[in-house]
Amino acid sequence: MDDVKQLVTDIKNGNIKPIYLLMGEEPYYIDKISEFIEETILTEEERGFNQMVLYGRDVAVEDIVSNAKRFPMMAERQVVIVKEAQDLSRTFDKLDDYAKNPQPSTVLVLCYKYKTVDKRKAVYKAIKKSGVVFESKKLYDNQVPDWIKRVLSPKGYTITPKASQLLVEFLGTDLGKINNELEKLQIVLPKNTQITPEHIEENIGISKDYNNFELRKAIGARDSVKAFKIVQYFADNPKDNPMVVTVALLFNFFSQLLQLHGMNDKNPRSVASALRVNPYFVNEYLDAARNFPMRKVSQVVALLREFDVKSKGVNSNAVPQGDLLKELLVKILN
């Protein structure tokens, strides 16, 4: 995020480069930076003649170079934005010659999503030398709650750790999807609101009581009554709660418990750092480790591998996934 701020600040201060290669697995920042350039560098009057948006699937590299070499009309610069530039991956190297000697009055923006340009290639080195390369990396699950806090803070909102966890569990690490849901919340909630699980349940439709996060917590506490209630809810709503997702999240949880059992230093800070979890949730992991000795954790990990295969239809004899999940829960808590 610091790289994004620096890039935006440089452009605002007039330090504008002739080429921007925006690449990486996380498309959120690629879209945000290209939108910022599209809306900022030229005035509204200048855009009509001097701003062009191309798509990688519709153009050849030669078309991009031809447009980039044009001179602006009644403006200091022209902006050429190439969206979905990854569709040009087979011919992207042909930009090498242009990148070595780019048109000074053109700002060429290459939005190369979901992958990266090989950093060993001449075209990458040429762009890096004459312009800016920004790599948008995918965040880990444990990094997303902090990202949510940073996004909400300047807009006058805060969020509880549990609410952040609900969003991550339901939406994964897709920052674009998470941002869309946060924007919906900002429309209905007044500024200075602390977003809670109740707000998320009411406005986004994620159950605050019946979700994988609460199931993990109930299993860790060996609260069989609560765990079976959640599993029954999953069985009644299989489309919204696919077993393959539940098994994957539980596998990750018990793998972390295995790691926790192997740690000598069980100080909460050390545990949070090693397991890559929010410090707010560390006590849940410590309690779960007490409830599940290392030998039992190893057995559960093996069970989860077995039921992961069954959840995908292998050796399950067409047993409904809700029944499979109940069987798994019995074996975990036995």
C-alpha positions in Angstrom: 0.0 0.0 0.0 3.0 2.3 0.6 4.1 1.8 -3.0 0.6 2.8 -4.2 0.7 6.0 -2.1 4.2 6.9 -3.4 3.1 6.3 -7.0 0.0 8.5 -6.6 1.9 11.2 -4.8 4.5 11.3 -7.5 1.8 11.8 -10.2 0.1 14.5 -8.2 3.4 16.3 -7.9 4.0 16.2 -11.6 6.6 13.5 -11.6 5.0 11.5 -14.4 6.8 8.7 -16.3 6.2 7.8 -19.9 5.4 4.1 -19.1 3.6 2.4 -16.2 3.6 -1.4 -16.1 1.0 -2.4 -13.5 1.2 -6.2 -13.1 0.5 -8.9 -10.5 -2.0 -11.4 -9.1 -4.2 -8.9 -7.3 -6.2 -6.8 -9.8 -7.6 -4.3 -7.2 -4.6 -1.9 -7.2 -4.0 -2.3 -10.9 -7.6 -1.1 -11.5 -7.4 1.7 -8.9 -4.1 3.1 -10.2 -5.2 3.0 -13.9 -8.4 4.7 -12.9 -6.5 7.4 -11.0 -4.3 8.0 -14.0 -7.3 8.1 -16.3 -9.0 10.7 -14.2 -6.0 12.8 -13.1 -3.3 13.4 -15.7 -5.5 15.2 -18.3 -8.2 17.7 -17.8 -11.7 16.8 -18.9 -11.3 19.0 -22.0 -8.1 17.4 -23.0 -9.3 13.8 -22.7 -11.5 13.8 -25.8 -8.5 14.0 -28.2 -5.7 12.8 -26.0 -6.9 9.8 -24.0 -7.3 6.4 -25.4 -8.3 3.0 -23.8 -7.3 -0.1 -25.6 -7.8 -3.8 -24.8 -5.2 -6.5 -25.1 -7.5 -9.0 -26.7 -8.4 -6.5 -29.5 -5.1 -4.9 -30.5 -1.6 -5.9 -31.5 1.6 -4.5 -30.0 2.2 -2.6 -33.2 -1.2 -0.8 -32.7 -0.1 0.2 -29.2 3.2 1.5 -30.3 1.6 3.4 -33.2 -0.9 5.1 -30.8 1.9 5.8 -28.3 4.0 7.5 -30.9 1.3 10.0 -31.8 1.7 13.6 -30.6 -0.9 15.1 -28.3 -3.4 17.7 -29.7 -3.6 21.0 -27.9 -2.2 19.4 -24.7 1.1 18.7 -23.0 0.5 14.9 -22.9 -1.6 12.1 -24.2 -2.6 9.0 -22.2 -2.8 5.5 -23.7 -4.2 2.9 -21.3 -4.0 -0.8 -22.3 -6.3 -2.9 -20.2 -6.0 -6.7 -20.0 -2.5 -6.4 -21.4 -1.8 -10.0 -20.2 -3.7 -11.1 -23.3 -0.6 -9.9 -25.3 1.7 -12.1 -23.3 3.0 -14.0 -26.4 4.0 -10.8 -28.2 4.6 -8.5 -25.2 8.4 -8.7 -25.8 7.8 -6.6 -29.0 7.3 -3.5 -26.7 11.1 -3.7 -26.0 12.2 -1.2 -28.7 9.5 1.3 -27.7 10.3 1.0 -24.0 13.9 1.8 -24.7 13.0 5.1 -26.3 9.4 6.0 -25.3 7.6 9.1 -26.6 8.1 11.7 -23.8 4.7 13.3 -24.4 2.8 10.0 -24.0 1.9 8.2 -20.8 1.5 4.5 -21.6 -0.2 2.5 -19.0 -0.1 -1.3 -19.3 -2.5 -3.2 -17.0 -1.1 -6.7 -16.9 -3.4 -8.6 -14.5 -3.2 -12.0 -12.7 0.4 -12.7 -13.7 3.7 -10.9 -14.0 6.1 -10.1 -16.8 9.3 -12.2 -16.6 11.8 -9.9 -14.8 14.7 -11.4 -16.7 13.4 -10.2 -20.1 14.7 -7.2 -21.9 11.2 -5.6 -22.2 10.8 -5.7 -18.4 14.3 -4.1 -17.8 13.6 -1.5 -20.4 10.3 -0.5 -18.9 11.8 -0.4 -15.4 14.6 1.9 -16.6 12.4 4.4 -18.5 9.2 4.2 -16.5 7.6 2.6 -13.4 6.9 -1.1 -12.6 4.3 -1.7 -9.9 3.7 -5.3 -8.8 0.3 -5.9 -7.1 0.8 -9.0 -4.9 -2.0 -11.2 -3.5 -2.5 -10.7 0.2 -2.4 -13.6 2.7 -5.6 -14.2 4.6 -4.1 -12.8 7.8 -3.1 -9.6 6.0 -6.6 -8.7 4.7 -8.1 -7.6 8.1 -5.4 -4.9 8.4 -6.0 -3.9 4.8 -9.7 -3.5 5.6 -8.9 -1.3 8.6 -6.6 0.9 6.5 -9.3 1.3 3.8 -12.0 2.2 6.3 -10.0 4.6 8.5 -9.7 7.6 6.2 -13.4 7.3 5.5 -14.3 7.6 9.1 -15.2 4.0 10.0 -13.7 1.3 12.2 -14.4 -2.5 12.2 -14.2 -5.2 14.9 -11.8 -8.1 14.3 -14.6 -10.6 14.2 -16.4 -8.5 11.5 -13.2 -8.4 9.4 -12.8 -12.1 9.8 -16.3 -12.8 8.6 -15.7 -10.8 5.4 -12.4 -12.6 4.7 -14.0 -16.0 5.4 -17.0 -15.3 3.1 -15.2 -13.3 0.3 -11.6 -14.7 0.5 -8.7 -12.4 -0.4 -10.4 -10.8 -3.4 -9.9 -7.1 -2.5 -12.2 -5.9 -5.2 -15.2 -7.9 -3.8 -14.4 -6.9 -0.2 -14.1 -3.2 -1.2 -17.5 -3.4 -3.0 -19.2 -4.8 0.2 -17.4 -2.1 2.3 -18.8 0.6 0.0 -22.3 -0.8 0.5 -21.9 -0.6 4.3 -20.7 3.0 4.0 -23.9 3.9 2.1 -26.2 2.6 4.9 -24.1 3.3 8.0 -23.2 6.9 9.2 -19.6 8.0 9.6 -17.8 7.1 12.9 -19.7 3.8 13.0 -17.8 0.7 14.2 -18.8 -2.1 11.8 -19.8 -5.2 13.7 -20.9 -8.8 12.7 -24.5 -7.6 13.1 -24.0 -4.9 10.5 -22.6 -7.5 8.1 -25.4 -10.0 8.7 -28.1 -7.3 8.2 -26.6 -5.6 5.1 -24.4 -8.2 3.4 -26.3 -11.4 4.3 -23.4 -13.3 6.0 -24.7 -15.1 9.1 -22.8 -14.0 12.2 -23.7 -17.2 14.0 -23.6 -19.9 11.3 -20.4 -19.7 9.4 -17.1 -21.5 9.1 -15.4 -19.0 11.5 -18.0 -19.9 14.3 -17.7 -23.6 13.5 -13.9 -23.5 13.9 -14.3 -21.7 17.2 -16.9 -24.2 18.5 -14.8 -27.2 17.5 -11.7 -25.6 19.1 -13.7 -25.1 22.3 -15.2 -28.7 22.0 -18.6 -27.1 22.1 -20.4 -30.0 20.4 -23.9 -28.5 20.8 -23.0 -25.3 18.9 -20.9 -27.2 16.4 -23.7 -29.5 15.5 -26.2 -26.6 15.2 -23.8 -24.9 12.7 -23.3 -28.2 10.7 -27.0 -28.7 10.5 -27.4 -25.2 9.2 -24.7 -26.0 6.5 -26.6 -29.2 5.7 -29.8 -27.3 5.2 -28.1 -24.6 3.0 -25.5 -26.6 1.0 -25.2 -24.1 -1.9 -24.1 -21.3 0.5 -21.9 -23.5 2.6 -20.0 -26.0 0.3 -18.3 -28.7 2.3 -15.1 -28.4 0.3 -14.6 -24.9 1.7 -15.4 -25.9 5.2 -12.9 -28.8 5.1 -10.2 -26.6 3.6 -10.6 -24.0 6.4 -10.6 -26.7 9.1 -7.5 -28.3 7.6 -5.8 -24.9 7.8 -6.9 -24.5 11.4 -5.7 -27.9 12.6 -2.4 -27.5 10.6 -1.9 -24.3 12.6 -2.6 -26.2 15.8 0.0 -28.7 14.8 2.5 -25.9 14.3 1.5 -24.4 17.7 2.1 -27.7 19.5 5.7 -27.6 18.1 6.4 -24.1 19.4 8.6 -23.7 22.5 7.6 -20.0 22.9 3.8 -19.8 23.3 3.8 -16.1 24.2 0.6 -14.6 22.5 2.7 -12.3 20.3 5.0 -15.1 19.2 2.0 -17.3 18.4 0.2 -14.5 16.4 3.4 -13.9 14.4 4.2 -17.6 13.7 0.6 -18.6 12.8 -0.1 -15.4 11.0 -3.3 -14.7 12.8 -4.7 -11.5 14.4 -3.6 -11.3 18.1 -7.3 -10.9 19.0 -7.8 -14.6 18.1 -4.7 -16.1 19.7 -6.5 -17.3 22.9 -8.9 -19.3 20.7 -5.9 -21.1 19.3 -4.3 -21.7 22.7 -7.6 -23.0 24.1 -8.0 -25.3 21.1 -4.4 -26.6 21.6 -5.3 -27.5 25.1 -8.5 -29.3 24.0 -6.7 -31.1 21.2 -3.3 -32.7 22.1 -0.8 -33.1 19.3 -1.7 -36.8 18.7 -5.4 -36.0 18.3 -4.5 -33.0 16.0 -2.5 -35.3 13.8 -5.4 -37.7 13.6 -7.8 -34.9 12.7 -5.5 -33.7 9.9 -5.5 -37.2 8.5 -9.3 -37.3 8.8 -9.7 -33.9 7.0 -7.6 -35.3 4.1 -9.8 -38.3 3.9 -13.1 -36.3 3.9 -11.7 -33.7 1.5 -11.5 -36.5 -1.1 -15.0 -37.7 -0.1 -16.4 -34.2 -0.4 -15.3 -34.3 -4.1 -17.2 -37.5 -4.7 -14.5 -40.1 -4.3 -15.4 -43.2 -2.3 -18.4 -41.4 -0.8 -21.2 -43.6 -2.4 -23.3 -40.5 -3.2 -23.7 -39.7 0.5 -25.1 -36.1 0.9 -22.4 -33.6 1.9 -24.4 -32.6 4.9 -24.3 -36.2 6.2 -20.6 -36.4 5.4 -19.9 -33.2 7.4 -21.9 -34.6 10.4 -19.8 -37.8 10.2 -16.6 -35.8 10.1 -17.7 -33.7 13.1 -18.4 -36.8 15.2 -15.0 -38.2 14.4 -13.2 -34.9 15.2 -15.0 -34.5 18.6 -14.8 -38.2 19.5 
